[in-house]
Amino acid sequence: MILSHEVTVIEKSRRVGLSWGVSWLAALVASSSREAGGMDVFYMGFEKDMTRQFVSDAADHAKLLEIPASEVGESLFIDPENPDRDLKIFRLDFGSGYEVLGLPSVARAFRSKQGLVIIDEAAFIDDLQAVLDAAFALLIWGGRIVIISSHNGDQSPFNTLVNDIRAGRHPDYALMRITFDDALAQGLYRTICLRQGQDWSAEGEAGWRDKIIRMYGDGAEQELFCIPQPSTGAYIPLAVIEARSVPSAHVIRWSCDPAFTLLPEKIREAEARRFCEEQLLPVVEQLDQKTPHCFGEDFGRTGDLTVLWFLAIERSLLRHTPFVLELRNVPFEQQKQILFWIVDRLPRFRAGKMDSRGNGQYLAEVAVQRYGERIEAVMLSEGWYRDNMPPFKAAMEDGTITIPADRDIHDDIRSLKIVRGIARVPDSRSADQTGTRHGDAAIAVAMAWAASRADPEEYGYQAAPNPYGMNSGSGGRHEWAVEDEIARERSGRRDFYGLRGSVRL
């Protein structure tokens, strides 16, 4: 997989042996012929000792594989901008004519080079962006780039690159994630036991894992589980939120008092219908019938809001928000009634994503039953936030979505923070004029954005014509009367007496 893309980015745990594994790749690529995909390999680490070790490991692999290669040599890199600085290059030449070079961690080292680039512990390289800009030039003539690193905070250029890939800004890049637990599942502790002459056991592995996590302490999430340490501040800045706000996006709110739940069913249905016809119908009637629509939902019953966020997918691919609906303390059945009322009238309804945690599972389930695969019942998790929040943030930054100019909705989106390396709504709550909020609109709009990118299967039904039915084009008359009677019989329409034929007088 590593060489199947022009650029492969790997976020990893520390001390899982990935650099050693990639050194095998370097030896195999540099020792291959041009026809077999061989090329020069350029390795860059953030310090000299790890660079020397990588080239030395590649030389050891060549010996094990009995590949003709030289001994590891050294030469000097003359930096025209710092001529007094002594920078070493470590070299390994192969019989194929290609070589493995260990370069100093400066962008100028990639000039006039062509081949496979391996950048190790990229998050710790000074001026990583300049290094990446120089390395990407090698892609023009068919090179490959592998970028490997553990994390160094959520504001590092490496983490920015990772999030850009998740956001879809680099659809031709590959992204891999190797945590400490992933390495254990692939035999890390078994290999350590083998190297140390110890017997492996499940209990021993569990105890060793706990010891390593204790050793890293507060840094375990970043160092072992690929969760960059958070910085302060909102995930999406206020300036970006305000720039995406438009006055044409309506916010409609309905709040019920606790006594409403105990009213007779017909009264509750009538009140919900009146709300739909008076508050929602004027907005729904203004929707463009030729434009696809989708929605996202975050569910709440008594403590939190239910927020339904609708998006129109314009011809330019701009996701425009025609309206947002907030429901507070609305009974389950009336939430279903209102949801069905809207979606039944939504022009060219494409997809919806609904919160199916806890009590929200009921509403999501009945929606799936009614609308089929166009609705996805989403169990919100760290994995979902990790995959979907970066694309939503990219949409806000790139101006491909509009939101209402509404203070409470702005506050909900601003409440998104980095929690354990993932953008989500923290546990704290804010208050609006009617009660507490918990970032409900932020979850709904992220769900709506994800729905706008979905590609659900659509299906329809068209009845096949009855081969024995009457021929409507001829008025149901054949040349012989008995043919009409046979056709009526086969289509289930025999005459009153159940007789075939007729008596002529």
N, C-alpha and C positions, 0 to 999 in steps of 0.2 A: 504493500500500500504506500510506503514512504516515497517511492519513485514513480507512482502512478499519477501524481500531480506535479505541476511545475513548482509549487510551493506547498510544503507540509509544515504545519506548526504543531508542536507537541508541548502541552503543559504537563508537568510531571512532579512527582514526589522526589525528595532528595534520597540519594543513596540506594537507588533501585537498579543500578548497573546499566542504565540506558546508554551512557556515553561509551561504555565498553562494547555494548551490542552494536552501536552504530559504527564503531571502528572496524567490525567485521564487514559491514557494508562498504566502507571506504576501501578496504583491501580488495574486495571482489570487483568493485567498479573500476579501480585503477589498474587491476591486473587483466581486465577483459579487453578484447580487441574492439576496434571502433564499430565493427559490424554487430558485435554483441552488446553494444551500449556502453563501451568503455569510455572514460574521460578522466581528466585530471580532477583531483579532489582537493578542495581548499577548506581547511578546518580553522575556526577561530573560536578561542575561549576567552574568558575575561582576564586570565592571568597566565604567565609563562609556563608554570609547572604543569598545569592541566593540559596545555597544548603539547608539551613534550611527551606527556604520558599517553595522549591519544595516538600520536604518530608511532610511539614505541609499541603500543598495543597492536596497531595495524601491521607492524613489522613482525611481531610474534605470530599473528594469524597467518601471514604469508609463509612463514617457516612451517607451521603446522600443516598447511595445505600444499606444501612443496611448490610454492609459486616463486619463480625467479625474481628476486628483489635485492636491492643494495642494503647496506647497513644504514641506520639513521644518521644523517649528516646535518651539519649546521652551516648557515650562511647569514649574512647581515642584510637587513632591509634598510635602505637609505631613504629616510623620510625627508623630502625637500623642504618641508615646513619646520622640521626640527632636526637639522643635520647633526647636532651634538648628542642626540639621543641614540643609544645603542639598542637596536631592535633586532632580535634573532628570528630567523626562519628555520624550522625543522623540516628536513626533506627525506623522502623515501621514494627511490626510483624503482620502477618495475620493468620487467622485460618487454612488456607491451608498448613501452614508450611513454606511458603516462606516469604520473607521480602523485604522491600525497604530500601536501605542503601544510605545515602548521604556521599560520600567519599571526602577526601581532594584531591586537584589537583596535585597529584604526581603519577608517573607511578607505583611505588611499591604498591600502594593501590589495584591494580588489581590482585596481586599474589594470587594464590590458589582460585580464584573466578570462578564462572560459572553462566551464566544467561544473562539477557538483560542489555546492557550497554547504558547509555544515557550521552553523553558528550555535555554540553551546553555552548554556546559562546566559541567554541573551538579555534577560532582565537586569543583569548586573554589569553589562558592558556600557562604558561611558559613551554618550551620544549614540545610542542604539539606532535612532532614526536615520542618522547620516550613514551608518553602516548598512542598514537595510536598503536605503536609496542606492548606494553603490553596488550592493549585491544584486538588486533587481535588474541592473543593466546586463547581467550575464544571461538572463532569460531570453534575450533577443535572438541569440544564435543557438538556442536549444539547451541551455543549462538547466539545472535543478537546484532548489534551495530547501534545506531542512533547518528549521529554527526550533531549538530545544531549550526549555528553561523551567525551573521552578519559579514561583512568583516572588515579586519584590514590591508588594503594595498594589492597590487597585488603580493608582494613577501612573504606573510605569508604562512606557511605550509598548512593552511586551503585552501587558494586560489590555491595553487599548487595541492592539492588533487582534488579540483573541476575541474581544467583544465585537470588533468590526466583522470578523468572520462569522460569528454567531448572528450578527445583525443582517447578514446577507450582502454586505458591501463587497465581499471578495468571493463570489460564487465559485470561482475556479480554484480556490485554495482548499486544502484538506486540513482538518483540525482533529487532533487526537488528545486524549486525556488519560493519564496513567497515575492513579493515586497509589498510596501505600498499600491499601487493601487490594487493589488490582494486581500489584506486584506479588503480594502474598498468595493470591489465588493462582498466579502463574508459577509458583514454586520458589519464591525468593528465600523463604526461611529454609526450605529443603536444601537449596544450594548452599546456604551458609552452613548448615549442619554437615553437608558433605565435605565442604572445604575444611571444617574444623574437626572432622572425624567424630561427630556426635550422631546419636540416633534421633531420628525425627519422631515427634508425636504431636497430636492435635493439642494436647494440654500444654506441651512445651511451646508450641507456636503461639497459642493464645497468651501465655504469660510473657513471652518475648515481645509480642505486639504491645501489650499494656506497658511494658517497661520502656519501650521506645517512645510511646506517646507521652509518658510521664517525663521522660528526659527532655523532650522539646517544650513541655509546659504550655504556656499561652501561645507559643508559636506553632503548635502542632498542626492547626488547621491550614496555615499557609505552607509550612515546610513539608507536610506529609500528605495533605488532602486537597491540594490545588485550589485553596480558597484564599485569595489575596487579602491581606489585612486592609480594613476599610480606612478611608480618610473621612474627614468631617464634611458636612454639607449635604444638600439635597442631591438626589440622583439626577434629576432634571432641573436645571436652573430656572429661576423665575423669569428671566429675560426670554428664554426659549418658550416657556409656557405662554407668556403674554403675546409673543410674536405669532403664535398659532391660533389665537383667539379671534373669533368673528362674531359680530352681533346677530347674524342670521341664524345661528344655532340656538334653538329653543331649549329651555330646561323646564319641564313640567313636573310638578310635585303633587302628591296626594298623601295625606296623613289621616289615619283613622284613630279614634279614641278606643280604649279597651272595651267599652260597652258595645261597639259596633260588631265585634266578633259574636256576641250572644243574640243578635237580632235574627229573626226568621230568615231562612235561606232566600226566599223570594225577595225580601226587602234588600238583602245584601246584593243579590244579583241586579236588582233594579238600580241601586245606587251606583254600582260599578258600571253598569251600562250607561247611566246618565253621565258619569264622569268621562267615559270614552267618547260619547257623542258630543259633549260640550267642550271638553278640553283637548282631546286627541284628534277628533275627526277633522277640524280645520287645518291642523298641521299635516296629517296623513294625506288629505286631499291635495296638498300642494306638492307631494313627491312626484318626481319625474317618472312616468310610467315606462320609459325606455331605459332607465338606469338600474343596474343591479344593486341590491341592498343586502346588508348583513347586519348582525347584531352580536353583542357580547353582554353577559349578565353576571352580576355578583349578587348573591342571595342574602337576604336578611329578613328576619321576622319581627322580633320585638326590640332587640338591642341595636342591631345594625340595619342599614337601609338595603332594600333591593334596588339595584340600579340597572336599568336596561339602556344600553348605549347603541344607537343605530348609526350606521355608516352607509353613505351612498358612494359607489365606486364610479367615479367620473371617467369619461373617455380618456382623459389625460393620466389616469390612474391615481389622481388625487382622491383621498378618502375624506369626503366632506361629511360633517356631522349635521344632519337635519334637525334632530332633536334627541334629548336625553330624558328619560322618565325615572323619577325617584319615588319609591313607595315606602312609606314608613308605617309599621304596625298594621299592614293590610293582611287579612286572613289568607290562608293558603289557596282556598278555592277562588277567591277574587283575584289573586295574583295570576292564577291559571287563566281565569276568564279574560283578564286584561291582556295577558301575553298572547293568547290565541286570537283575540280581537285584532290586535295590531298585526301579527305575522300573517294572518289570513288576508290582510289588505296591503301587505308590503309588496311593492312592485318588484317583479323579477327576483324574488327572494332566493339568495344563493346559499348562505350558510349562517349558522349561529353556534356560539360556544357558551355553555352555561355552567356555572359553579354547581358541582354536585357533592360538595362536602356537607355532612350533617343533614339538616332539614332541607337543604337545597336539592338533595337527591330526588325528592318527590317531584318537584317542578321540572327538573331536567328530564326525569324519566318519562313523564306524560308528554313532554314536548317531543322527545325522540319517538315515542309511540305515534304521535300525530303527524310529524313531518319527516320521519325517517332519518337517513344518514346525513341529511343536511344539518342536523343538530348533533353536536358532540357534547356529551356530559363529561366535563373536565374535573378530575380530582387534582386540585392545585397542590403542587409539591415543589421542592427545591429544583428538581429537574425541569419542571414546566417553567418556573421563573427564569432559570438559567438560559433556557432556549428561546423564550419569547420576550423577555424584557429588553434585551439589546436591540432586536428589530424595532420594537415600539419606540425606544429612545432615538434610534436612527431616524425614524419617521418624523419625530418631533424636531430633531435637529435639521433634517433635510427639507422640511416644509411640505411633506406629502400627506399631511393630515390636518384637519381643522378641528377646533374644540370650541365650546361655548365660552363667551366672556362672562364667567360666573365665578364669584369669589370662593364659594364653597368647593366647587369643582377644582379650581386652581389649588386650593389648600390640600385637597385629596391627592392631586398629582405631585405636589411638592412634598407630601409625606413619604414618598418613596425614598428609601435609604438602602445603603449596602449593608446587609446583615449576613454574616458568615460568607462574604464574598459574592452575594447574590442580591440583586435589587428586588426589594419587596416592601410591604407595609409593616413597620414595627408594631409592637403590641400596644403602644400608647394610643390614646384616642383624643380627638378634638371635638369641639362642640359647635353646632350651628344654632339657628334660631329655634329649631324644633326639637333638638336633642343631640345625642352624640353621633359622631361620624368616625369611621375607622378606615379611611382611605378607600371607601367603597367604589367611588367613581374611577379611581386609578385602576383598580382591578378590572372594572367593567370595560374601560376603554382599551386596556391591553388585550382583553378577551376579544373585543370587537376587531381590533387590528389583526389578531391571529385568525379570526374568522374570515377577514377580507383576503387573507393569503391562502385560505384553505381551497382544496379542490375536491369537493365531495362528489360522489357518484349521483347522477340524476337519472331518473327513469320515469317512464310513462306507460300507459296502457292503451292499446287500440284493438278493439275486438276484430277478430278475423271474420270475414263474411261466411255465412252459412252456405255451403256448396249446394245444399238441397232447398234453399230458400226460394221465394218467388222472385222472378226477375222484375225489379222495379222499373227498369227501362222500358219494358214492353207492357207495363200495366198488369203483369201477372197472367197474361193470356198466352197459351201455346196453340199450335195448329190443331192439336187433338185435345179435346176436353179432358180425357183421362190423364194427360200429362199434367194439367193443372191440379187435378185431384191428388196425383202421386206427390207433387211438390208440396201441396198443403199437408199431406200426411207426414212426409219426412220432416217438415218444419214444425210438427206438433199441432197442426191446425186442420184436423179432419172435420168433415161435415157433421151436423147435429146427430144424424142417425148412424154414423159410423159405417156408412155404406160407400162402396166405390162403384162408379158408373152411374148411369142415369136412364130413366125411362122416357123415351120420346113418344109423344102422342101424335 
